[in-house]
Structures are given as structure tokens and as C-alpha cells.
């Protein structure tokens, strides 16, 4: 009963909906990565901080992918591991920041953009993509567990055709981008 209650609370805190976004600038990442990353925006720089623990996030997601799981009533067989992509992370971070700053939650940006528009703007030439959103006071473990407890989020994360991912969080707004590039 305790696990069922936890799963219900986590699922309730995890939300999938549409979001809005102002036009984005194209960012050029510096060489190397760290727990904070600077990005050059035309002639200025911003710091993508805070960053989630990408190694932990990948381990959590890839643990599900390596075993396979039920996404609702659909069995998803084991899938290859995802890798972290910094271009996806930039788009996710900016989207989480916008949702936090504007206090809304949606997959459709303020300018009418989609997740596909946002990741392409960051230089990710996608062939296929999915976007998961969550809102709540969550840990990395509980946000992944919440997405895995939601059929649509789980299907996105278990899709064997998608090869790269990232997750970004600003305050209580979480964005995951998952993609396959050309």
C-alpha cells in the first residue's frame, strides 16, 4: 500500500502538457563540460546552472531501458542505452527556465514553438523526438519514476528508435528531451 501511495503521489506530481516559448538565440557550447556550463549568446554569455546530475539521470533511465518494462498496458522490450546530448540539454534548460519565469507549464512555447522547434534552434537536427515535462518538488529519482509510471512518458523514454536525451530543471520545472538526429 505504501508503494502504491508513493506511485500515485509521484504520478500526480508529474505533469504532461503543452508549453510556450519566446524566440531562442543560437548558442555555441564551449569545449568541455562541467557542473555549470557557459554558453555564448551572440556577444554575451550565460551560465546554465543548476544542472542535473547527468550520469545519475542516464543510469536511472538506462536501468529501465536495459530490462524493458510495462508502459501502462504496453510491454516495451529492452532498448539500447541513451546518451546525453548537450544541445538537447540547452533546449530543455531554456524551456524549464521559461516555464519557471512565466509560471506556466506547456509543450507549446509562448511564440508557438514545439519541442522540435526548440531543439532544432539549439542545433539538434532531429529525425524524431519526444519531450517530457514534470512539475513538482522532485528528486532525479522521483521524476524518472514518475515519468515511468505514466504511459505516454514511459513510451517516450522506452522508444528504442530514440538514442539521445537530456533533462534540465529550474526550480520545480523539469524538461526532458529525447531524440534521434540525422
Secondary structure, 3 states (H helix, E strand, C coil): CHHHHHHHHHHHHCCCCCCCCCCCCCEEECCCCCCCEEEEECCEEEEECCCCCHHHHHHHHHHHHHHCEEECCEEECCCCCCEECHHHHHHHHHHHHHHHHHCCCCCCCCCCCCHHHHHHHCCCCEEEEEEEEEECCCCHHHHHHHHHCCHHHHHHHHCCCCCEEEEEEECCEEEEEEEEEC
